[in-house]
Amino acid sequence: MALRRPAVHLVTVFKVRAHMNPKILSVDDSGLVRKAVSRVFNRFECTMLEAENGEIGLQQTVEHRPELIILDYNMPVMDGVEMLKRLRADESLKRTKVIMLTANSNPETIATVARLGVRDYITKPFVDEQLLAKAARLVTLVPKPT
């Protein structure tokens, strides 16, 4: 029995460390917005991933299993709502945390994505601190050593 305790402890430590370096996926058709989102998180221990539409975003989600997705609403190929529907329909992905980041401030749109499990909603243009504060409520953000 004494041999099992360290193994369990190592697994626990590994899980804790994995959550201290979360994967964050930015899905937006604008390269400038994706770059701005990445810049917000560049001083933290996290892995940034990018996708230019919902289809690629879904592929990235399946492949990399991000802890948080920053998702645009209006995109070509597959929009944010369709990506959300597919995420929520997949048993292994449905608990993925999502913040919607979009220029669309229509109350009906906000209600629609809220029903699909979006954790928060930010309208563009966004303030870095606002995105950071909302993300920090959903994932652990540890500053990089200086």
C-alpha angles and dihedrals in degrees: 000000000000090000093058097057096066091047091054090046092052091051090050092049090048092052092048092050092047090057091049089063102044124187111236120193120203112200113188135128090226114084089200092058092047089051091048091051091049090049090056091059100035094101092056134077098256140115114241120210127183138204130178097212142010095266093057089039091056091049090050090049093052092046101041106023098218118205090219135026122199100202134192120215103214115051137138123252094020123009127216095262093054091047090050092050091052092046091051092046092056113082093211095048105034095096094055110127115240133191114191112221111185146134089236109102097168110139091222090055091049090050092048095053091042088058087053091057104261107166096209142357128220125182123219133276087053133193114235093227091052093054091044093050093049093046092048089059089059105037136024111258115195117188116241115249112266 
